[in-house]
Amino acid sequence: MKKDIDNWYYSNKVKEHFLKPKNFLDREPKKGEFDAAGEMGSVVCGDVMKVWLKIDKKTERIKKFKWQTWGCASAIAATSMFSVMITEKGGMKISEAVKITPRDIIGRLHGLPPRKIHCSVLADQAFRSAVDNYRKNLTKK
Amino acid sequence: MKRIYLDHAATTPLDPRVKKAMDPFWSEKFGNPSSLYKEGREAKRALNEARASIAKIIKSRPEEIIFTDGGTESDNLAILGTANNSGKGHIITTKFEHHAVLNSVKFLEEQGLDVTWLDVGREGIVNPKDIEKALKPNTILVSIMYANNEIGTIQPIAEIGKILKKHSAVFHTDACQAAGYLDLNVEKLGVDLMTINGSKVYGPKGIGFLYVKKGVKLQPFLYGGEQEKKLRPGTENVPAIVGLAEALKIAQKEKSNEVKRLTGLRDYFIKKLTTEIPKTFLNGHSRLRLPNNINISVLGTEGEAVLLYLDEYGISCSTGSACSSESLEPSHVIMALKKPHEYGHGSLRFTLGRKTTKKEIDYVMKILPEVIVKLRSISAIKI
């Protein structure tokens, strides 16, 4: 794992995703725009994340991953990085994507301060809650 | 990039005049004040002069000034020193003290002492009547800060001092944030112990003192030589002590003009923040606060994210957000105002200083609203 934390409070990779976050939704989603939504976190803890997914029903590839995060720099960066990991190279299959761990995200961010790991990497959990909702909706139909 | 430093409650730069006063005491006049020969006497004279100069400012006797390593040590000496002297009893303090007081008192509570933690109301000002009500025959110590370090609210110390005149409890105040701006006359304040440090008044870091009123008994927690009436043994930090005295002298001299100037800037800034950024609220009383303190909650944003964006634009401020603390708890001060968690997480503190100008504030007001719009657009909490 490459570490460049000393240059800034966080790594330069975190800085990049914090100052120029990717794939966030800067408005409310339109009706029917996404196939599933998920949420994780609480106001008391100081981090809340929402994710929206557009999924190719045949291939189960995630075509769009949009998000909103209320939280600190590392929470914003972790969600942004996770959205990139999911959607790069034509989009991951759900079965692959649910295997992504906080450790994988932190690796791609070139590290996080230890005390930030637990609270700010909620993106994978928010994503899994969206996947659960997706599966529930499929069985309902 | 030119930096705009708006975190003077965290620490202040060393005033060049203070540095100049300190300069001879590193290599040239390096003596140990306890030594009897010339170098020692020279250092001793500087030490005595510094002590007398500070005593004059706070209207105490020189021998009532005990030099320490800074605010935290002075607070610890005041609180642990009083408690260890009586061994048991009751302590009154507030829920929004500085951690140096808060955690010293918590430690004593764990040791079995009885503690009353006073509320501070929605405006962040303790009610003297609450202290009167909380007093017990066995109350040994009342510790109330002079001005809060996060929201700058000024506590009615003189009024509390009057109430405590009739009681045997020792009255301590942490005046670190107040020292540059408020009246430090210990007689008028009616305090028995008062903490002041150098790093908030354009003096050096790592130096402070505790005013200990004649007759007040403290049990030291450091043992060694006979320096500082055995309350704080160890060779005196002469350059820093000289610097502290000079810093307080300058602050005292420039106080009335500086208070006037900063109050104007503060109110200008507060008005702009609360009118030009939607859903932004001032924390703490709007007038009974330090002339340099602005503390706001920007709902729907998280303080650390705002702070780091501002840092990118060359602006330094602080936040009471959980994400910026080691404990991951939001500011105990904002929470003591009984506001929802979101106010703590979204809090920002700007503290102005001697070099702060209206132009700098206008620059912040150009940048900050844009940063807030951006972070609110990313935010999962809509307000």
HADDOCK unambig.tbl for C-alpha pairs under 7 A between the chains (distance, minus, plus):
assign (segid A and resid 24 and name CA) (segid B and resid 378 and name CA) 6.34 0.50 0.50
assign (segid A and resid 25 and name CA) (segid B and resid 378 and name CA) 6.80 0.50 0.50
assign (segid A and resid 26 and name CA) (segid B and resid 377 and name CA) 4.87 0.50 0.50
assign (segid A and resid 26 and name CA) (segid B and resid 378 and name CA) 5.80 0.50 0.50
assign (segid A and resid 27 and name CA) (segid B and resid 377 and name CA) 6.98 0.50 0.50
assign (segid A and resid 43 and name CA) (segid B and resid 341 and name CA) 6.73 0.50 0.50
assign (segid A and resid 43 and name CA) (segid B and resid 342 and name CA) 6.46 0.50 0.50
assign (segid A and resid 44 and name CA) (segid B and resid 341 and name CA) 5.60 0.50 0.50
assign (segid A and resid 46 and name CA) (segid B and resid 322 and name CA) 6.78 0.50 0.50
assign (segid A and resid 46 and name CA) (segid B and resid 345 and name CA) 6.21 0.50 0.50
assign (segid A and resid 48 and name CA) (segid B and resid 380 and name CA) 6.10 0.50 0.50
assign (segid A and resid 49 and name CA) (segid B and resid 380 and name CA) 5.82 0.50 0.50
assign (segid A and resid 50 and name CA) (segid B and resid 380 and name CA) 6.03 0.50 0.50
assign (segid A and resid 68 and name CA) (segid B and resid 378 and name CA) 5.09 0.50 0.50
assign (segid A and resid 68 and name CA) (segid B and resid 379 and name CA) 5.28 0.50 0.50
assign (segid A and resid 68 and name CA) (segid B and resid 380 and name CA) 4.63 0.50 0.50
assign (segid A and resid 69 and name CA) (segid B and resid 378 and name CA) 5.88 0.50 0.50
assign (segid A and resid 69 and name CA) (segid B and resid 379 and name CA) 4.69 0.50 0.50
assign (segid A and resid 69 and name CA) (segid B and resid 380 and name CA) 4.70 0.50 0.50
assign (segid A and resid 70 and name CA) (segid B and resid 301 and name CA) 6.54 0.50 0.50
assign (segid A and resid 70 and name CA) (segid B and resid 302 and name CA) 6.56 0.50 0.50
assign (segid A and resid 70 and name CA) (segid B and resid 379 and name CA) 4.34 0.50 0.50
assign (segid A and resid 70 and name CA) (segid B and resid 380 and name CA) 5.07 0.50 0.50
assign (segid A and resid 70 and name CA) (segid B and resid 381 and name CA) 6.22 0.50 0.50
assign (segid A and resid 71 and name CA) (segid B and resid 302 and name CA) 5.38 0.50 0.50
assign (segid A and resid 72 and name CA) (segid B and resid 302 and name CA) 5.97 0.50 0.50
assign (segid A and resid 72 and name CA) (segid B and resid 304 and name CA) 5.36 0.50 0.50
assign (segid A and resid 72 and name CA) (segid B and resid 305 and name CA) 4.83 0.50 0.50
assign (segid A and resid 72 and name CA) (segid B and resid 323 and name CA) 6.11 0.50 0.50
assign (segid A and resid 73 and name CA) (segid B and resid 304 and name CA) 6.73 0.50 0.50
assign (segid A and resid 73 and name CA) (segid B and resid 305 and name CA) 4.95 0.50 0.50
